Structure formats: C-alpha cells, structure tokens
Amino acid sequence: MKKNYQIFLGWGLAATVVLATVIGLPKLADASTDFKDQAKWQARASNLHNVGLEYYSTSNLAKSLAEQHLDVTITNPYMLDYKSTFDIPQNAGTMIARAKYAAQETNCLAEAIYYEARSETIAGQKAVAEVVLNRVGHKAFPSTVCSVVYQGAERTTGCQFSFACDGSNAKLPYGKHWAKAQTIAKHMMMGASAPITNRATHYHTTGVSPKWAPSLRKLRQYDTHVFYRFMPRKRRLRPVSVAP
C-alpha cells in the first residue's frame, strides 16, 4: 500500500512539474520580452530628451503633421517630431523641396506687394499681386513669381518692378504692412481671390505717363495705380516695353 502511495505521489509531482513548465515558461518569455521592450522605449525616450538641438528638427512640416495626425496625448516635442517625420514617404525630399519653393514664391509676391503698394487698400494690393500672377501665366514673361518680380534686377536699369533696382529693398520689410502683404500674398497664391483686373499685365502710378501706356489697353484704376493689358494682336501697331 505504501509503495503504491509513493508511486502515485511521484507521478503527481512529475505531472505538476510538467504542467508548471508548460504554463510557466511562455509567461516568463512574455515577461522577458515586455521587459526588454520597456527597456528599449525607456532608452529611446531618454535619448530623445537628451539629444542635442542640432538633431532636433523644428520644421513646420513636422509640426503640422504632428498636430494633424498624431495622438493628442503625445506632448513631448521630440517624440512629436520623431513620429511625424518617421511616417513621411520616401519622396520626402521632393515634398520638402516643393514646400520650400512655394514659400519662396509667396515671399517674392509679398515683397512686390509691400514695396509697390503697401500704402494701398486691400483691393489695390491684390491688383498688384494679380499683375505678377498674370505675367507668370503669360508667354511674354518668365514662368515663376520670383523671376517675374526680379526680372531685370541684374541690371542697373530696366527692372520690371522699380523697387528691385532703385534701392527700396535695401531696407528689409517689417511691421504691420509686411504682415498684411504676406497674408495677401498667401491668399493670392492659393487662388482664393476672384480676378479684379481683367487680366492686367502692366500698371503705373498716376503720377507718371510712361511711353508704353498708349500702346496697351487701359483697364481700370485701383488707388494710385492704373492697370493695362496687351492689345489684341491685330491692334498692336508697334512693339511695347514690358515694364509695369
């Protein structure tokens, strides 16, 4: 009887060990994995907190993506930047280049508005901006905003927009007029304004009478600027200057 009891006890202990092994080992493995993952994230968080400023991107693109697409509970700026840039596609370089180009074009348009019409009404400033954009779309002029605005600036005379040659832009734009010009430029670049100049490609102030004016079709006046566009081809009697 005693011998049978010992045999039964032995088998019971063996079964208990096997069962504990079957159940316990996976749990230990999971715990070990969780511990390792936790350690990795702690190390990553520590690195993100301690990283030098030279490695921390403060790009508006990253900030925008972070604000739009990430969990609002994430507040660490380093993690926001890391997460947002991590998900950018492989053609991120092209995306960023396009964003920089658009920003540069908008800035050139804002400069034209500021130096040419900062004291004008909103309509007057939009009209000046519209001339620039109309030129971009016209085959007689360069195809980008910056090249239109600064056409001829490499010469001492012959600038398409006088501020590019007369030294006006030696004084950097600033203040509320510059802020307003930037806002209008962004508005116009987005195409958010209905056309108001009837396709004007030229203008001059009311205080001058340029020799090219009679050869163009006069459209209308906004504030101190009078706006024109090319005559229909059949009515052109002679070549005209392309200066505003």
C-alpha positions in Angstrom: 0.0 0.0 0.0 2.8 2.3 1.0 4.7 1.5 -2.2 1.6 2.3 -4.3 1.2 5.6 -2.5 4.8 6.6 -3.2 4.4 5.7 -6.9 1.3 7.8 -7.1 3.0 10.7 -5.3 5.9 10.5 -7.7 3.8 10.7 -10.7 1.8 13.5 -9.3 4.9 15.5 -8.6 6.2 14.8 -12.2 2.8 15.9 -13.7 2.9 19.1 -11.6 6.4 19.9 -12.8 5.5 19.3 -16.4 2.3 21.4 -16.1 4.2 24.2 -14.4 6.8 24.1 -17.2 4.2 24.2 -20.0 2.3 27.1 -18.4 5.1 29.0 -16.8 7.8 29.1 -19.5 5.7 31.1 -22.0 4.7 33.5 -19.3 8.3 34.0 -18.4 9.2 34.5 -22.0 6.4 37.1 -22.4 7.5 38.9 -19.3 11.1 38.9 -20.5 10.0 40.3 -23.9 7.9 43.0 -22.3 10.8 43.9 -20.0 13.1 44.2 -23.0 10.6 46.3 -25.0 10.1 48.6 -22.0 13.8 49.0 -21.6 14.1 49.9 -25.3 11.4 52.5 -25.1 12.9 53.9 -21.9 16.3 54.2 -23.6 14.7 55.8 -26.7 12.8 58.3 -24.5 16.0 59.1 -22.7 17.8 59.7 -25.9 15.1 61.9 -27.3 15.2 64.0 -24.1 18.9 64.3 -24.1 19.5 64.7 -27.9 21.4 67.9 -28.9 19.5 70.7 -30.5 21.3 70.2 -33.7 19.5 66.8 -34.1 16.1 68.2 -33.3 14.1 69.2 -36.3 11.8 72.2 -35.8 10.4 72.1 -39.3 6.9 73.4 -39.8 6.2 70.3 -41.9 6.9 68.1 -38.9 4.9 70.3 -36.6 2.0 70.4 -38.9 1.9 66.6 -39.4 2.3 66.1 -35.7 -0.7 68.3 -35.0 -2.9 66.8 -37.6 -2.2 63.1 -37.4 -0.8 62.1 -34.0 -2.5 61.2 -30.8 -3.2 64.4 -28.9 -1.9 62.8 -25.7 1.6 62.9 -27.1 3.1 66.2 -25.9 6.9 65.5 -25.9 8.1 67.8 -28.7 11.0 65.4 -29.6 8.6 62.4 -29.9 6.2 64.5 -31.9 8.9 65.4 -34.4 10.2 61.9 -34.5 6.8 60.3 -35.1 5.7 62.8 -37.7 8.9 62.6 -39.7 9.1 58.8 -39.4 5.9 58.4 -41.4 6.8 60.8 -44.2 7.1 58.8 -47.5 10.4 58.1 -49.2 9.9 61.0 -51.6 10.0 63.4 -48.6 12.9 65.3 -50.2 10.7 66.2 -53.1 7.9 67.2 -50.8 10.1 69.5 -48.8 11.7 71.0 -51.9 8.2 71.8 -53.2 7.2 73.3 -49.9 10.3 75.5 -49.9 9.7 76.6 -53.5 6.1 77.5 -52.7 7.3 79.5 -49.6 9.9 81.3 -51.7 7.4 82.2 -54.4 4.9 83.5 -51.8 7.6 85.6 -50.2 8.6 87.2 -53.6 4.9 88.1 -54.2 4.7 89.6 -50.7 7.8 91.7 -51.4 6.2 93.0 -54.6 3.0 93.9 -52.7 5.0 95.5 -49.9 7.4 97.7 -51.9 4.9 98.5 -54.7 1.7 99.0 -52.8 2.0 98.8 -49.0 0.0 102.0 -48.5 -2.8 100.9 -50.9 -6.1 99.4 -49.9 -6.5 95.6 -49.9 -8.0 95.8 -53.4 -5.1 97.8 -54.6 -2.6 95.4 -53.2 -4.5 92.4 -54.7 -4.4 94.1 -58.1 -0.6 94.5 -58.0 -0.3 90.8 -56.9 -2.6 89.8 -59.7 -0.4 91.6 -62.3 2.5 89.5 -61.1 0.5 86.2 -61.4 -0.9 87.2 -64.7 2.6 87.7 -66.0 3.6 84.2 -64.7 0.9 82.8 -66.9 1.7 84.9 -70.0 4.3 83.7 -72.5 5.9 87.1 -72.8 7.2 86.8 -69.2 9.1 84.4 -67.0 7.2 81.4 -65.6 7.8 81.9 -61.9 6.8 84.6 -59.4 10.3 85.3 -58.3 11.7 85.6 -61.8 8.8 87.9 -62.8 9.2 90.1 -59.7 13.0 90.4 -60.1 13.2 90.4 -63.9 16.0 92.8 -64.9 17.3 93.2 -61.4 20.7 92.1 -62.5 20.9 95.4 -64.4 21.2 98.9 -63.1 18.2 99.9 -65.2 15.4 98.1 -66.8 13.8 96.4 -63.8 10.3 95.3 -64.3 9.4 96.5 -60.8 11.2 99.6 -59.8 11.9 98.6 -56.2 14.2 95.8 -57.4 16.6 98.4 -58.9 16.1 101.7 -57.1 17.4 100.5 -53.7 14.0 100.4 -52.0 14.5 96.8 -50.9 17.8 97.7 -49.2 15.5 98.3 -46.2 14.0 95.0 -45.2 10.2 94.8 -44.9 8.8 94.9 -41.4 5.8 95.7 -39.3 2.1 95.5 -39.9 2.4 96.4 -43.6 4.7 93.4 -44.1 2.4 91.1 -42.2 -0.5 92.3 -44.4 1.5 91.9 -47.6 2.3 88.3 -46.6 -1.3 87.5 -45.8 -2.5 88.9 -49.2 0.3 87.0 -51.0 -0.7 83.7 -49.4 -4.3 84.4 -50.3 -3.5 85.2 -53.9 -1.1 82.2 -54.3 -3.9 79.9 -53.2 -6.2 81.4 -55.9 -8.7 82.4 -53.2 -9.4 85.8 -54.8 -11.7 86.4 -57.8 -9.9 88.3 -60.6 -10.3 92.0 -60.4 -8.0 93.5 -63.1 -9.4 91.8 -66.2 -6.1 90.0 -67.0 -3.8 93.1 -66.4 -0.1 92.6 -67.1 1.0 96.2 -66.6 0.4 99.2 -64.3 1.9 102.5 -63.5 1.2 105.1 -60.8 -1.0 108.1 -61.5 2.0 110.5 -61.2 3.7 109.2 -64.4 2.9 108.8 -68.0 5.0 106.0 -69.5 5.6 106.0 -73.2 4.2 102.4 -73.5 0.8 103.2 -72.0 -0.9 104.3 -75.3 0.1 101.0 -76.9 -1.8 99.0 -74.2 -5.4 98.6 -73.4 -6.3 100.6 -70.3 -8.5 98.7 -67.9 -9.1 100.4 -64.6 -7.6 102.2 -61.7 -7.1 101.0 -58.1 -5.9 103.6 -55.7 -2.8 105.2 -57.2 -2.2 102.6 -59.9 -3.6 102.4 -63.4 -3.8 98.9 -64.9 -3.3 97.7 -68.5 -3.0 94.6 -70.7 -1.7 93.9 -74.1 -3.8 95.0 -77.1 -5.2 92.2 -79.3 -2.5 91.2 -81.8 -4.3 92.7 -84.8 -4.5 96.1 -83.0 -0.8 96.3 -82.0 0.8 99.0 -84.0 4.4 98.6 -82.6 6.4 96.7 -80.0 5.9 97.9 -76.4 8.0 97.7 -73.3 7.1 95.1 -70.8 7.8 97.3 -67.8 4.9 97.8 -65.4 
